[in-house]
Amino acid sequence: MTGAFACLLMTFGTVAQAADIEGQWARGDGNAKVRIAPCGANICAVNTWIKPGTPREKAGDRLVMTIKAGADGVYTGNAFDPQRDLTYRITVTVTGDHMATKGCVIAGLICKGVDWIRTQ
């Protein structure tokens, strides 16, 4: 997994439960900003800004998430990255204006987590 989406990878709930997830988020390392909002029956994270020099990512790339809200701001499900034609298992934990995302591939053998801060 690489780039903002491989790092984002990891969020989400049903559209009805997505209020805590929806909004503008900045990646903790400062390399990306995304907008999370409903897109049809799913939730999409769209890159709104990518730090110059960040490989394999660009503004406008999106991640389509099919997720369900659980207890205490934890969302689980799958995310599809159309730019790489990959599907990830994701877990997102939203606490106030902080979000921690974790995405896994290959039956959970390879995982990556990223922290995010709400900007709007």
C-alpha positions, 0 to 999 in steps of 0.5 A: 500500500502506498500514498494517501489512499493506502494510508487513508484506507481505513475509514467509515460507516453507513451513510446514515451513521457517517456524520462523524466521519464526513468532513475534511481531514488532514493526514497526520504526516501532512502529506494529504488532505481528503474530503469524506462524504456520501457517494451513492450508497457508499462513502467516498474519500477524495483527495483534495490536496497532495503534497508535491512530490508524493508518488502515485497520488493526485488530487481527485483520486478517490476511495470507495468505502462500504462500511458499518458503524459499530460501538464507540466511533468504530467503523469496519468494512471494505474499501475499494481503490479504483486507481490500483484496482485493490480492495482493502479490509478497513477499520476506522476509529473516530474520536472527536476531531481525530481519526485513526485508520487501518487497512489490510490486504492479503487476508490481514497479513499486510496492514498499515495505519494512519492518523488524521485530524479533522480540518472542517 
